[in-house]
Amino acid sequence: MNILLDECVDRRLARDLVGHAVTTVPRKGWSGIKNGDLLALAEKEFDVFITVDRKLSEQQHLPGFQIAIILLRARSNRLEDIRPLASAVLEQLPHAPAGSLTVINDRS
């Protein structure tokens, strides 16, 4: 799968998403683009968008996008807090439908 990490997600998480093509918003040159426009760009090239932005689903009508969104809910967006969620992300990737939000939290 082609995965895009939001700019608020530590880029080093990509190393833990083995077997997938992972890039970041900054690497694509999309830093600072608002969520709706960002999702519209991302859905053209990526299967999954991973973020820690808890308000994304309130701000955007996700069923309108052809990309799966995974929300990581951890104590912080620091690598040591989100890295333990990588195995759950890998488990959920095949089941995350486009246009929906899959929440993975540190209590799962």
Rosetta silent file (secondary structure, phi, psi, omega in degrees, C-alpha in Angstrom):
SEQUENCE: MNILLDECVDRRLARDLVGHAVTTVPRKGWSGIKNGDLLALAEKEFDVFITVDRKLSEQQHLPGFQIAIILLRARSNRLEDIRPLASAVLEQLPHAPAGSLTVINDRS
SCORE:     score description
SCORE:     0.000 S_00000001
   1 L     0.000  151.655  174.483    0.000    0.000    0.000 S_00000001
   2 E   -95.630  120.827 -174.660    1.022    3.609   -0.535 S_00000001
   3 E  -119.502  136.700  175.808    0.904    5.435    2.771 S_00000001
   4 E  -114.379  124.645  175.368    1.177    9.159    3.478 S_00000001
   5 E   -92.246  129.566  177.198    2.183   10.345    6.948 S_00000001
   6 L   -60.720  159.073 -177.468    0.760   13.697    8.000 S_00000001
   7 L   -66.274  -17.325  178.852    3.275   16.396    8.840 S_00000001
   8 L   -88.967   -0.530  177.775    2.444   16.013   12.543 S_00000001
   9 L  -100.715  130.305 -179.629    3.488   12.325   12.506 S_00000001
  10 L   -57.472  125.230 -176.078    7.166   11.583   13.135 S_00000001
  11 H   -60.828  -24.242 -178.679    8.663   10.524    9.791 S_00000001
  12 H   -68.731  -14.429  175.991   10.675    7.779   11.504 S_00000001
  13 H   -61.895  -25.914 -179.724    7.441    5.817   11.985 S_00000001
  14 H   -55.094  -34.172 -179.695    7.793    4.867    8.304 S_00000001
  15 H   -62.473  -26.787 -178.076   10.555    2.412    9.257 S_00000001
  16 H   -87.785   -8.818 -178.724    8.038    0.419   11.290 S_00000001
  17 L   -98.137   59.623 -174.127    5.512    0.134    8.456 S_00000001
  18 L   -61.056  138.042  176.755    7.436   -2.642    6.753 S_00000001
  19 L    90.300    4.038 -178.752    6.241   -3.857    3.382 S_00000001
  20 L  -128.465  153.254  175.533    4.562   -0.600    2.394 S_00000001
  21 E   -86.902  114.619 -175.304    5.632    2.470    0.427 S_00000001
  22 E  -122.327  133.359  172.889    5.595    5.304    2.954 S_00000001
  23 E  -137.679  176.909 -176.152    6.297    8.983    2.466 S_00000001
  24 E  -120.523  159.812  176.489    5.514   12.164    4.368 S_00000001
  25 H   -57.139  -48.862  178.990    3.622   15.365    3.678 S_00000001
  26 H   -60.725  -38.390 -179.484    6.837   17.458    3.902 S_00000001
  27 H   -64.294  -31.083  176.715    8.683   15.103    1.550 S_00000001
  28 H   -78.462  -10.558 -177.289    5.903   15.592   -1.014 S_00000001
  29 L    82.296   21.114 -175.301    6.244   19.374   -0.617 S_00000001
  30 L  -104.959   14.285  179.644    2.713   19.640    0.799 S_00000001
  31 L   -58.155  139.243  176.889    3.520   21.169    4.201 S_00000001
  32 L    84.845   -6.659  178.509    1.019   23.786    5.302 S_00000001
  33 L   -75.651  134.131 -178.854   -1.751   22.615    2.968 S_00000001
  34 L   -64.663  154.127 -172.343   -5.106   22.533    4.754 S_00000001
  35 H   -52.946  -46.413 -179.085   -6.665   19.138    5.488 S_00000001
  36 H   -61.232  -47.416  178.433   -9.395   19.168    2.816 S_00000001
  37 H   -66.504  -37.466  179.649   -6.988   20.153    0.053 S_00000001
  38 H   -64.107  -45.651  178.724   -4.367   17.775    1.433 S_00000001
  39 H   -64.146  -36.877  177.885   -6.760   14.807    1.388 S_00000001
  40 H   -63.524  -39.964  176.067   -7.818   15.706   -2.163 S_00000001
  41 H   -68.927  -45.649 -174.746   -4.167   15.614   -3.268 S_00000001
  42 H   -63.653  -38.641 -175.997   -3.377   12.497   -1.256 S_00000001
  43 L   -64.260  -18.046  179.341   -6.270   10.408   -2.561 S_00000001
  44 L   -77.103  -24.156 -174.476   -4.799   10.636   -6.077 S_00000001
  45 L  -122.857  -17.948 -170.657   -1.548    8.895   -5.077 S_00000001
  46 L  -124.552  154.952  176.923   -2.067    7.128   -1.755 S_00000001
  47 L   -91.565  -32.692 -173.010   -4.222    4.405   -0.248 S_00000001
  48 E  -138.786  140.263  174.760   -3.894    5.506    3.383 S_00000001
  49 E  -117.554  124.097 -179.662   -3.335    8.772    5.239 S_00000001
  50 E  -109.830  129.799 -176.363   -1.998    8.479    8.806 S_00000001
  51 E  -141.230  167.723  169.272   -2.453   11.380   11.200 S_00000001
  52 L  -117.018    6.867 -178.448   -2.626   12.304   14.876 S_00000001
  53 L   -75.390  100.773 -175.075   -5.032   15.185   14.165 S_00000001
  54 L   -69.414  -17.523 -177.857   -8.035   14.311   16.334 S_00000001
  55 L   -94.371   -2.271 -176.633  -10.224   17.012   14.785 S_00000001
  56 H   -54.948  -46.084 -176.652   -9.829   15.841   11.199 S_00000001
  57 H   -69.918  -22.628  176.237  -13.082   13.872   11.162 S_00000001
  58 H   -80.111  -29.763 -174.813  -14.981   16.857   12.601 S_00000001
  59 H   -90.633  -20.733 -175.092  -13.528   19.265   10.044 S_00000001
  60 L  -126.816  148.138  174.305  -13.816   17.109    6.921 S_00000001
  61 L   -88.544   89.016 -171.012  -16.544   14.976    5.350 S_00000001
  62 H   -61.591  -34.010  177.992  -14.383   11.851    5.110 S_00000001
  63 H   -61.323  -13.800  178.417  -16.791    9.722    3.026 S_00000001
  64 H   -80.230   -4.014 -177.356  -16.169   12.230    0.237 S_00000001
  65 L  -113.309  143.539  179.079  -12.546   11.094   -0.103 S_00000001
  66 L   -96.549   53.494  177.039  -11.188    7.966   -1.764 S_00000001
  67 L  -148.726  141.394  175.996   -8.482    7.375    0.829 S_00000001
  68 E   -80.691  142.497  179.098   -8.509    5.532    4.146 S_00000001
  69 E  -118.291  128.525  175.685   -7.595    7.646    7.170 S_00000001
  70 E  -114.020  124.292  178.603   -5.932    6.179   10.234 S_00000001
  71 E  -102.471  121.576  176.029   -5.891    8.279   13.389 S_00000001
  72 E   -93.096  119.887  178.264   -3.208    7.457   15.935 S_00000001
  73 E  -110.460  105.973 -179.851   -4.315    8.344   19.453 S_00000001
  74 L  -135.052  175.798 -179.709   -1.385    8.310   21.825 S_00000001
  75 L   -55.893  -38.816  177.764   -0.123   10.384   24.720 S_00000001
  76 L  -152.492  179.774  176.524    1.722   12.614   22.243 S_00000001
  77 L   -94.222   12.300  176.799    2.907   12.574   18.650 S_00000001
  78 L   -70.130  147.265 -175.180    6.463   11.799   19.770 S_00000001
  79 H   -53.895  -42.767 -177.483    7.949    8.687   18.209 S_00000001
  80 H   -65.176  -20.388  177.477    8.233    6.812   21.506 S_00000001
  81 H   -90.475  -31.589 -178.039    4.479    7.257   22.016 S_00000001
  82 H   -95.208  -23.514 -178.970    3.296    6.354   18.503 S_00000001
  83 H   -56.351  -39.861  178.349    5.814    3.618   17.641 S_00000001
  84 H   -61.952  -15.003  179.900    4.020    1.026   19.834 S_00000001
  85 H   -86.829   -7.777 -174.782    0.948    1.522   17.614 S_00000001
  86 H   -59.305  -40.770 -179.106    2.776    0.436   14.438 S_00000001
  87 H   -65.331  -37.566  176.844    1.830   -3.244   14.759 S_00000001
  88 H   -67.159  -36.290  176.520   -1.851   -2.296   15.124 S_00000001
  89 H   -61.743  -47.106 -179.669   -1.533   -0.052   12.059 S_00000001
  90 H   -60.839  -37.001  177.819   -0.098   -2.944   10.060 S_00000001
  91 H   -67.193  -38.481 -175.011   -2.987   -5.160   11.190 S_00000001
  92 H   -83.467  -21.439 -175.971   -5.614   -2.573   10.254 S_00000001
  93 H   -50.193  -47.374 -178.099   -4.222   -1.491    6.871 S_00000001
  94 H   -69.324  -15.474 -175.347   -5.962   -4.223    4.853 S_00000001
  95 H  -107.732   -1.141 -177.051   -9.279   -3.487    6.589 S_00000001
  96 L   -85.068  106.359 -177.703   -9.279    0.337    6.509 S_00000001
  97 L   -77.245  148.510  175.994  -11.860    1.342    3.891 S_00000001
  98 L   -60.029  142.868  177.495  -11.513    4.479    1.785 S_00000001
  99 L    80.114   12.159  179.735  -13.579    7.388    3.042 S_00000001
 100 L  -132.011  165.387 -179.984  -13.548    6.230    6.635 S_00000001
 101 E  -109.817  125.623  173.640  -11.643    6.870    9.828 S_00000001
 102 E  -110.425  123.493 -178.741   -9.930    4.031   11.677 S_00000001
 103 E  -101.234  128.703  175.216   -8.813    4.964   15.185 S_00000001
 104 E  -120.809  118.612 -178.390   -5.871    3.187   16.761 S_00000001
 105 E  -119.201  166.145 -175.138   -5.198    4.147   20.333 S_00000001
 106 L   -74.356    2.832  175.768   -2.603    3.231   22.897 S_00000001
 107 L  -104.013    1.080 -177.851   -5.226    1.355   24.888 S_00000001
 108 L   -71.022    0.000    0.000   -6.000   -1.109   22.069 S_00000001
